[in-house]
Amino acid sequence: MTTRRALLARLLIAGAALLSGPIGHCAETRAAGLTLGPADSKNVLVLHASNSVQVFRGVLEDFSRLNPGVRLEYTELSTQALYSDVIDRARRAPGAPAGPDLIISSAMDLQTKLVNDGHAQPHVSPETRALPAWANWRDEVFSIGTDPIVMVYDTRRLAPPRAPRTRRELLALLQAADQPLAGRISTYDVEGSGIGYLAATQDARLDSLAGALLAAFGRNRASVHESTEQALDKLERGEITLAHNLLESYTRHRIERGAPLAIVYPQDYTLMLSRSAIIPRQAPRPDLGGRFLDYLLSARGQEMIARQSGMRPVGASVVPAAGVRPVALGVGLLVYLDPLKKRHFLDLWRAAARPPGPQRN
């Protein structure tokens, strides 16, 4: 058995074993942020999140209309940056009030680790008590909405009848003689993206074809993306034909704006991940962080999340559709965050998805 085949076999074994702004307010938009509310307010709510400002803006503005005396400062960051900032802040000034009052991230495993390591504080309210058990862990990390992980393809370059409906069909397309996806497929950079690492490790746990699929990505010179938005940009520009493991909500926004894209919900299984929220242990205004969290979990907030951001309400995911695999908050998400397991997984991923050869973008 060759070294690469041995690595792929080990990956399969490991995967099986580890299981418009408010009237009277000022509004300032930046590349990765949004500020709403009166500049002289003594009530300043600081939010850090991985949600795109463009996608989440309507939700933020609705909260601001309901709370006209609160100044809201929203900053968009990557999932890895959200996690690292909390750790760095606790190391520099342990216990001192600093940083955001609420963190929202699509990397629910990293959020769970922050809770497990003592970097969050509890919040109990009628809204949090109403959540299903899988959406609330220790009253410290909460699902505010769910997002299926999907495949997306360019309808200008791939005819719908040929689009893969399962991972096995995707593997067959990658192995096809005419090589329709050679140099034209993208998947998450699991080394730089928290959500990408989460999706990849869940695939390794659930899918016996995970190793073979990764090897096929490597043979087809797959590029990598650090975010769903980046992959969608590449699809719209015609640089790739298909992107693997994207968030549905961002994709729907593009399609609604006329992008020539189509979504595939894998029929073998579709992962349903949560956008999760925590109130950091060092939050200067945990009361305001809790107020925004309760708004998000309220009937109005859930409706706004669905309407404005494209995420699915938590309540709508209590009874998942056939083939949908909701990922629960809790200690099960920590398995692949163990340093040794993570390093081992990344080594295997690099060997399979990035075999030696010509440089790829």
QUIPE-V776597 format. One line per field, one symbol per residue. ss: DSSP state (a for helix, b for strand, c for the rest). burial: I if it has 9 or more other ideal C-beta (glycine too) atoms within 8 Angstrom, else O. A space follows every 50 residues. Layout:
# QUIPE-V776597
ss = ???
burial = ???
This chain:
# QUIPE-V776597
ss = ccaaaaaaaaaaaaaaacccccccccbbbbccbbbbcccccccbbbbbbc ccaaaaaaaaaaaaaaccccbbbbbbccaaaaaaaaaaaaaacccccccc cbbbbccaaaaaaaaacccbbccccaaaacccaaabbcccbbbbbbbbbb bbbbcccccaaaccccaaaaaaaaccccccccccbbbbcccccaaaaaaa aaaaaacccaaaaaaaaaacccbbbccaaaaaaaaacccccbbbbbbaaa aaaaaaccccbbbbcccccbbbbbbbbbbbcccccaaaaaaaaaaaacaa aaaaaaaaaccbccaaaccccccbbbccccaaaaaaacaaaaaaaaaaaa aaacccccccc
burial = OOOIOIIIIIIIOIIOOIOOOIOOIIIOOOOOIIIIIIOOIOIIIIIIII IOIOIIIIIIIIIIOOIIOIIIIIIIIIIIOIIOIIIOIIOOOOOOOOII IIIIIIIIIIIIIIIOOOIIIOIOIOIIOOIOOIIIIOOIIIIIIIIIII IIIIIOOIOOOOIIOIIOIIIIIIOOOOOIIOOIIIIIIIOOIIIIIIII IIIIIIIOIIIIIIIIIIOIIIIIIIOIOIIIOIIIOOOIIIIIIIIIII IIIIIOOOIOIIIIOIOOIIIIIIIIIIIIOIIIIIOIIIIIIIIIIIOO IIIIIIOIIIIIIIOOIOOOOOIIIIIOIOOOIIIIIOOOIIOIIIOIII IIIOIOOOOOO
